[in-house]
Amino acid sequence: MNRFDGRRVLITGAGSGIGQATVHRILAEGGRVVAADIDTAGLRGTADRAAADGVGGRLETAALDIADEAAVRSGVAAAVERLGGLDVLVNAAGILRSSHTHETGLDFFNKIISVNLTGTFLMIRESLPALLAGRVPVIVNFSSTSASFAHPYMAAYAASKGGIQSMTHAIASEYGKQGLRAVCVAPGSIASNMTSGRGPGLPEDADMSLFVKLAPAIGQGFAGPETVAGVIAMLASEDGAFITGTEIRIDGGTHM
Ligand SMILES: NC(=O)c1ccc[n+]([C@@H]2O[C@H](COP(=O)([O-])OP(=O)(O)OC[C@H]3O[C@@H](n4cnc5c(N)ncnc54)[C@H](O)[C@@H]3O)[C@@H](O)[C@H]2O)c1
C-alpha cells in the first residue's frame, strides 16, 4: 500500500513511541517526512531505522521544542522548505506528569499545558498556511482517553488533551470548506517511554483500585505504538476522506 506517494508530512514527537512508529509507517507507504522532536538521541534512532529499512532518503530530522514559539516558527518554515510544501501535520509530541491535584503547583500545571496544548496550537498555527496550499491537507492531533474518561492524578494532562480535542473540532469547522480535515487519535494503554515507567509515574501513594477499569479488554495487555500509527496512516490518507472534527479511540476497549 503506497497511500503516501508524493505526500509531504511533518511529524512531532518523532523520536519515540507513537510518533516514531508513525514516521516508519508513512515512510513505508511512500511519504516524505520531516521528523521533529526535542530529543535528538531519539531522532537518531528514528533515522537509523529508516536507513536500515532503505527509506532514509525520504526522511529528514529536526530538533524542535514545540513549546517554544520562535523555534516552532523557524522549525515549521524550515520543514516546509525542505519538503517543498506540506500536506500532513501529525502532532504526536507530548508529556505526561501525574500528581495529586491538591499538591499540583502552577509551574507543573503550566508545563503540561504549554507542551501539550499550547505546543500543538503553535504547530498548527505555523503550519496552516502551507497546509492550506497543500494537497488534500490533514492535521492529526493527539488527544487521549483521559480527555473523555476519568484518569486520576492526571488533571493537568487530561485538561491539556481535552483542550486539544475541542481545538481540533473548531479547526475542522473553520477550515473544512478549504479542504482541510482535522482529526484526533485518542490512544490508551499503548506501550511507549511515556507509559513504561521511564517517564514520571504515579504518586507513590496512588490508589491503584482507581485504575481497574483501565485494563484493555483484548490482547494480553498494552499494545505497541504501531497499532496507533496504522490508524493515523488511514486518517491522513484518502481512506479517511470523510472523517473530520472527531476522534478515534485506540485503547483495546478500556473505555467501552
Ligand atoms: N502511550 C499511551 O498510552 C498514550 C495514551 C494517550 C495519549 N498518548 C499521546 O500520544 C503521544 C505520543 O506519546 P507516546 O506514548 O509515544 O510517548 P513517548 O514519550 O514515547 O513520545 C513522546 C515524544 O514527544 C517528545 N516531546 C516531549 N516534549 C516535547 C517538546 N516540548 N517538543 C518536541 N517534542 C517533545 C518526546 O521527546 C518523545 O519523543 C503523546 O501526545 C501522548 O500524550 C499516549
The ligand as a MOL file (V3000), in Angstrom:
LIG
                    3D

  0  0  0     0  0            999 V3000
M  V30 BEGIN CTAB
M  V30 COUNTS 44 48 0 0 0
M  V30 BEGIN ATOM
M  V30 1 N 1.1070 5.7820 25.2240 0
M  V30 2 C -0.1790 5.9540 25.5140 0
M  V30 3 O -0.8580 5.0380 26.0130 0
M  V30 4 C -0.8610 7.2660 25.1880 0
M  V30 5 C -2.1710 7.4330 25.5980 0
M  V30 6 C -2.8440 8.6250 25.3060 0
M  V30 7 C -2.1860 9.6240 24.5910 0
M  V30 8 N -0.8930 9.4420 24.2220 0 CHG=1
M  V30 9 C -0.2560 10.5370 23.4950 0
M  V30 10 O 0.4790 10.0280 22.4100 0
M  V30 11 C 1.5160 10.9460 22.0760 0
M  V30 12 C 2.8060 10.1680 21.9110 0
M  V30 13 O 3.1540 9.6240 23.1760 0
M  V30 14 P 3.9720 8.2670 23.3550 0
M  V30 15 O 3.1370 7.3640 24.1620 0
M  V30 16 O 4.5080 7.8160 22.0570 0 CHG=-1
M  V30 17 O 5.1150 8.8040 24.3480 0
M  V30 18 P 6.6920 8.9780 24.1720 0
M  V30 19 O 7.1450 9.5940 25.4390 0
M  V30 20 O 7.3060 7.7010 23.7380 0
M  V30 21 O 6.8190 10.0400 22.9640 0
M  V30 22 C 6.5820 11.4150 23.1490 0
M  V30 23 C 7.6260 12.1910 22.3510 0
M  V30 24 O 7.3320 13.5880 22.4750 0
M  V30 25 C 8.5770 14.2720 22.5920 0
M  V30 26 N 8.4010 15.5720 23.2320 0
M  V30 27 C 8.0970 15.8250 24.5190 0
M  V30 28 N 8.1050 17.1460 24.7520 0
M  V30 29 C 8.4140 17.7470 23.5660 0
M  V30 30 C 8.5820 19.1000 23.1620 0
M  V30 31 N 8.4290 20.1110 24.0340 0
M  V30 32 N 8.8990 19.3480 21.8750 0
M  V30 33 C 9.0670 18.3320 20.9970 0
M  V30 34 N 8.9430 17.0370 21.3180 0
M  V30 35 C 8.6200 16.7530 22.5990 0
M  V30 36 C 9.4250 13.3430 23.4540 0
M  V30 37 O 10.8050 13.6450 23.3450 0
M  V30 38 C 9.0600 11.9830 22.8780 0
M  V30 39 O 9.9230 11.6100 21.8140 0
M  V30 40 C 1.5310 11.9860 23.2100 0
M  V30 41 O 0.8890 13.1750 22.7830 0
M  V30 42 C 0.7490 11.3130 24.3060 0
M  V30 43 O 0.1610 12.2370 25.1890 0
M  V30 44 C -0.2130 8.3020 24.5060 0
M  V30 END ATOM
M  V30 BEGIN BOND
M  V30 1 1 1 2
M  V30 2 2 2 3
M  V30 3 1 2 4
M  V30 4 1 4 5
M  V30 5 2 4 44
M  V30 6 2 5 6
M  V30 7 1 6 7
M  V30 8 2 7 8
M  V30 9 1 8 9
M  V30 10 1 8 44
M  V30 11 1 9 10
M  V30 12 1 9 42
M  V30 13 1 10 11
M  V30 14 1 11 12
M  V30 15 1 11 40
M  V30 16 1 12 13
M  V30 17 1 13 14
M  V30 18 2 14 15
M  V30 19 1 14 16
M  V30 20 1 14 17
M  V30 21 1 17 18
M  V30 22 2 18 19
M  V30 23 1 18 20
M  V30 24 1 18 21
M  V30 25 1 21 22
M  V30 26 1 22 23
M  V30 27 1 23 24
M  V30 28 1 23 38
M  V30 29 1 24 25
M  V30 30 1 25 26
M  V30 31 1 25 36
M  V30 32 1 26 27
M  V30 33 1 26 35
M  V30 34 2 27 28
M  V30 35 1 28 29
M  V30 36 1 29 30
M  V30 37 2 29 35
M  V30 38 1 30 31
M  V30 39 2 30 32
M  V30 40 1 32 33
M  V30 41 2 33 34
M  V30 42 1 34 35
M  V30 43 1 36 37
M  V30 44 1 36 38
M  V30 45 1 38 39
M  V30 46 1 40 41
M  V30 47 1 40 42
M  V30 48 1 42 43
M  V30 END BOND
M  V30 END CTAB
M  END
